[in-house]
Amino acid sequence: MGKFLDTTYVGTINSILDSKKDRLDNTFYTFTDKPPTICTYFNINTAESTLDEGTDQAYSYTDGDSPLRYNKIKDTVLFGLDKIQVQLESGDYGIESDSIEGDAYVLPNAFKPYPQDYFIINHTDEEYLFKVTGVTLDTLPTGVNMYKISYRLSSHDGDNTDIESLVVGSYTMDTTNIGTNLSLVIKDDDHAYIKRLENICTDMITYYRSLFYSNKTQTFIFAYDNHNFYDSYMIEFIKRNDLMNTSSIPFMQIAHQLAVKESFALDYSRTLFHSLERKDKTCINNPSCYGMKIEDKTSILYYNIEDYYYIFHQYKPGDNWAVPSFDDDTVMRIRDNERYETDDPYYFKNIIIDYFNDNQDKMNRYDEFLLKSLEEFNYSLPANIIFYYVPVIIFILEEQVKNIMKNLSR
């Protein structure tokens, strides 16, 4: 800014306009003025459907002779469905009504609609089947595809017979994945498996928070050998991957309660936590853990009646305690891909071994007995074992959920 050439005003206007423009760069801006409606959508399965070779037409659409097959997508969100209003008129053949038709929008990158799709609006007193009569493609500024569909109420004839008999795949839409690289439409068996993993994570998060979170110190603390320990590396692992929050329980803000040193990032890269994030067992490190009394007067941990000890990895002479975290036997088993036996009390550690060695089945799932051991996790184990292993289990389960939802195909 100068005395005579002042561009502040123009710069401010440009900034305001740019910010308003940026608000349009999101998945929902097209639908901000349109009400959402939950539907059950029947989307043509092009791989399973066949048409007459001569006419390239369907003999019929929804009765038993139909060559069309559908994927049933539950909890589909359509935007812009108009309120149904029936106009009655007196015609040559008595009372007549206009056809019920309109337009709606499909969420971007959800699925590709086709003419001859059908949908049913949920939560209505009677079940009405609507037929998709046309599809228009548009591309948003973000590069994603958006579909506008035209529909009409299907007549109560052969068009409205049991469409369920033509369903070859059942799916559920998950709108929480909007704006991510995860799939919006999930196969029902995948959805059930993901829900199971999420339930395990929620239970573990709930127990972990109740066992180790201290309101006095506003952080996670574990007790070992009658001493209270604080691990900055665990806090960093939880923070980076948001491991202690889920939509079903109140949000928790996690922060370091002890100033980290300049070499913290380098020290963290030498931990097992970093190896987990990289999923590289060739660089697994398991440094010994020691605890030393916190003397930093800038930390809330210093101003408590109890003494607190911080975890460090490089041995220092002085008053400190050796603290067990990840045992060497587990690390060796990870490297050798050697699982624990089913009767071993540490059988649950197999999930870490399986994670590093990709020991899932062809459906990318962990075995039933292992999942059962996590659902019935033994919280009477020593506190240090629970403190270090539970966040790792949560991280692995959440990573598997993400991988499944990235690799879904329809």
Secondary structure, DSSP 8 states (H G I E B T S, - for coil): --SS---HHHHHHHHHHHHHHHHTSSTTGGGTTS-EEEEEEEEE-TTT----TTT---S-SSSTT----EEEEEEEEEE--------EEEETTEEEE---EEEEEE-TTS----TT-EEEETT-SS--EEEEEEEEEEE-TTS-EEEEEEEEE--SSGGGS-GGGGEEEEEEE-GGGTTSSS-SEEEHHHHHHHHHHHHHHHHHHHHHHHHHEETTTTEE-EEETTEEEE-HHHHHHHHHHTTT--TTS-------SS---TTHHHHHTTSHHHHHHHT-GGG-----EEEEE---TTSTTTSSSS-EEEEESS--SSSEEEE--S-HHHHHHHHHT----TTSTTGGGHHHHHHHHT---TTS---HHHHHHHHT--TTS-HHHHHHHHHHHHHHHHHHHHHHHHS---
